Amino acid sequence: MLNLVLFGPPGAGKGTQSEKLIEKYQLVHFSTGDILRSEIKNGTKLGLEAKSFMDKGALVPDSVVIGMIGSKLDQNKSAKGFIFDGFPRTTAQATALDKLLTEKNTEITAMLALEVEHDELVKRLLNRGTTSGRSDDQNPAVIENRIAVYNKETAPVIKHYDARKKFKSISGMGSISDIFANLSKVIDVLNK
């Protein structure tokens, strides 16, 4: 089973590349935001629990998110693999995900981290802000804060996977097709 964590700062191109990877390798996409919305919409026990935290403006606890991921894994037992986009965001989440996958007799194959220069991230996000209408992509100060939060709180997850020899740095510079080719070369070696 091919299980990938697609990783990188805001603006690295994770969403664009995950769509291409899902199609090429026939992977099931794990977006924690999508899973949360689906569980809430379907009124599941975990969805109702998550909604109670969200209604108070609180973060949904890792245990609830991991439970939802476990449920989605169970719903897709015949999948060729999974791609995790935007999760795990902390070392605690990475550890919990590893434990869950071990219980399901699988594991993360690799963390593919898209490496993009700071100025390019800002440029991409500002460009996305003009085309998407997302307000968080239109303000340079907000963009700088998002990148700083990523570097402080999320980037340490790299150490978790590097210690397990599962970290792969991928150039996220260049065209969409160049970046996809870089990702595919690494995955094709892992997927033999």
Buried (B, 14 or more C-beta within 10 A) or exposed (E): EBBBBBBBBBBBBBEEBBBBBBEEBEBBBBBBEEBBEBBBEEEBEBBEBBBEEEEEEEEBEBEBBBBBBBBBBEEBEEBEBBBBBBBBBBBEBBBBBBEBBEEBEBEBBBBBBBEBEEEBBBBBBBEBBEEEEEEBBBBEEBBBEBBEBBEEEBBEBBEBBBEBEBBBBBEBBEEEEEBBEBBBEBBEEEBE
